[in-house]
């Protein structure tokens, strides 16, 4: 029984780190990335929201959103919205940050 106890703590600690890792990975995403590139960087989404005629907002027609968890201190989950035709990211929100560019510009050192 004593050997199983550390494994339980290790698994619990790893699960609690995932939201922070999701946020860190999300900040590296860019507009125009493909669905495959996003899922490769983030892993499988926690939730997928597809447009539903008559139930979704009209401006979401032709889009699907993926969500990943963030740390409890963040006001919102990580969310990427894809154009269903092109399969490319149209909007990216990482917790409380919105990514609006297609190119990552590193600040000068």
Secondary structure, DSSP 8 states (H G I E B T S, - for coil): -HHHHHHHHHHHHHHHHHHHHHHHHHTT--TT-BHHHHHHHH-S-SEEEE--TTTS-GGGTTEEEEEE---TTSSS-EEEEEETTT-BEEEEEETTEEE--SS------
